[in-house]
Amino acid sequence: MKSPKKASPESVFVLCAHSDDQILGVGGTMARYSHEGKEVTIIVFSYGEKSHIWLKKRYIANIRIQESEEAGSVVGAKRVLFFNLEEGKFPEGFARKGIPQRLKKLFATYQPSKVFTHSPDDVHPDHKALSKLILEFCDGVKYTGDVYCFDIWNPLNIATRDKPKLVVNITRTFSTKLKALRVFKSQRWNAISFLIGAVCWRAVKNGFLHGCRFAEVFYKMR
């Protein structure tokens, strides 16, 4: 008698513009999902080499890859992939580099139930551009899972404020998120140094509003 086939773990995709965005926006949730047995795939669309314009691109790209893989390991991600789009030119490079075809294969292979990406409200041009590209891609392939957006630089949630919310209690994994952020040593005096206070405040505020100590909140776009 054949033993019953083991069910595949639930798959979750996190699609972000730069190599620290996934932890800033979804770090606690990824750690919780991984702990629950979900399979988390992180796709970073650029190496973020312009964060250190005085260094050679290949050198800083290698550093960002190593940091992202280590941070992914901290939060329990199954894999971290890079698509090497040029910062500031996401729309131009998206089709030219065959990103839709590559994404389509990944979606077919891993069949994510949830996708997390940047908010359309984000003031960073790469974040805003990627949000638009991913939503258009999901519509184009008729993706039937849930698509959620996360905040990084958004001062206000205008486009998303009336959308349904997903609230994730990250009280047990918030320290893991902070540990993963500390991995990005190359960014310690750049974006992360400015954002770490906002990350902590947002987690505390969301937790207070939703009856726990720390929480991450996402808006359902699809």
LINVEN-V526270 format. One record per residue. N is the residue number from 1. RES is the residue in one small letter. SS is DSSP state (H for helix, E for strand, - for the rest). PSI is psi as a letter, one per 40 degrees, with the letter a starting at -180 (999 if undefined). Layout:
BEGIN
<<N:RES:SS:PSI> <N:RES:SS:PSI>>
END
This chain:
BEGIN
<<1:m:-:h> <2:k:-:h> <3:s:-:i> <4:p:-:i> <5:k:-:h> <6:k:-:h> <7:a:-:i> <8:s:-:i> <9:p:-:i> <10:e:-:h> <11:s:E:h> <12:v:E:h> <13:f:E:h> <14:v:E:h> <15:l:E:h> <16:c:E:i> <17:a:-:d> <18:h:-:i> <19:s:-:e> <20:d:-:e> <21:d:H:d> <22:q:H:d> <23:i:H:d> <24:l:H:d> <25:g:H:d> <26:v:H:e> <27:g:H:d> <28:g:H:d> <29:t:H:d> <30:m:H:d> <31:a:H:d> <32:r:H:d> <33:y:H:d> <34:s:H:d> <35:h:H:d> <36:e:-:e> <37:g:-:e> <38:k:-:i> <39:e:E:h> <40:v:E:h> <41:t:E:h> <42:i:E:h> <43:i:E:h> <44:v:E:h> <45:f:-:e> <46:s:-:i> <47:y:-:e> <48:g:-:f> <49:e:H:e> <50:k:H:e> <51:s:H:e> <52:h:H:g> <53:i:-:e> <54:w:-:e> <55:l:-:i> <56:k:-:i> <57:k:H:d> <58:r:H:d> <59:y:H:d> <60:i:H:d> <61:a:H:d> <62:n:H:d> <63:i:H:d> <64:r:H:d> <65:i:H:d> <66:q:H:d> <67:e:H:d> <68:s:H:d> <69:e:H:d> <70:e:H:d> <71:a:H:d> <72:g:H:d> <73:s:H:d> <74:v:H:d> <75:v:H:e> <76:g:-:e> <77:a:-:i> <78:k:-:d> <79:r:E:i> <80:v:E:h> <81:l:E:i> <82:f:E:i> <83:f:-:e> <84:n:-:f> <85:l:-:i> <86:e:-:h> <87:e:-:h> <88:g:-:e> <89:k:-:f> <90:f:H:d> <91:p:H:d> <92:e:H:d> <93:g:H:e> <94:f:H:d> <95:a:H:d> <96:r:H:d> <97:k:-:e> <98:g:-:f> <99:i:H:d> <100:p:H:d> <101:q:H:d> <102:r:H:d> <103:l:H:d> <104:k:H:d> <105:k:H:d> <106:l:H:d> <107:f:H:d> <108:a:H:d> <109:t:H:d> <110:y:H:e> <111:q:-:g> <112:p:-:i> <113:s:-:d> <114:k:E:i> <115:v:E:h> <116:f:E:h> <117:t:E:a> <118:h:E:i> <119:s:-:i> <120:p:-:e> <121:d:-:e> <122:d:-:h> <123:v:-:e> <124:h:-:h> <125:p:H:d> <126:d:H:d> <127:h:H:d> <128:k:H:d> <129:a:H:d> <130:l:H:d> <131:s:H:d> <132:k:H:d> <133:l:H:d> <134:i:H:d> <135:l:H:d> <136:e:H:d> <137:f:H:d> <138:c:H:d> <139:d:H:d> <140:g:H:d> <141:v:-:e> <142:k:-:f> <143:y:-:h> <144:t:-:e> <145:g:-:a> <146:d:E:h> <147:v:E:h> <148:y:E:i> <149:c:E:i> <150:f:E:i> <151:d:-:i> <152:i:-:c> <153:w:-:e> <154:n:-:h> <155:p:-:d> <156:l:-:i> <157:n:-:g> <158:i:-:d> <159:a:-:d> <160:t:-:e> <161:r:-:d> <162:d:-:e> <163:k:-:i> <164:p:-:i> <165:k:E:i> <166:l:E:h> <167:v:E:h> <168:v:E:h> <169:n:E:h> <170:i:-:f> <171:t:-:d> <172:r:-:e> <173:t:-:e> <174:f:H:d> <175:s:H:d> <176:t:H:d> <177:k:H:d> <178:l:H:d> <179:k:H:d> <180:a:H:d> <181:l:H:d> <182:r:H:e> <183:v:-:d> <184:f:-:g> <185:k:H:d> <186:s:H:e> <187:q:H:e> <188:r:-:d> <189:w:-:e> <190:n:-:b> <191:a:H:d> <192:i:H:d> <193:s:H:d> <194:f:H:d> <195:l:H:e> <196:i:H:d> <197:g:H:d> <198:a:H:d> <199:v:H:d> <200:c:H:d> <201:w:H:d> <202:r:H:d> <203:a:H:d> <204:v:H:d> <205:k:H:d> <206:n:H:d> <207:g:H:d> <208:f:H:d> <209:l:H:d> <210:h:-:f> <211:g:-:f> <212:c:-:a> <213:r:-:d> <214:f:-:i> <215:a:E:i> <216:e:E:h> <217:v:E:h> <218:f:E:i> <219:y:E:h> <220:k:E:h> <221:m:-:d> <222:r:-:999>>
END
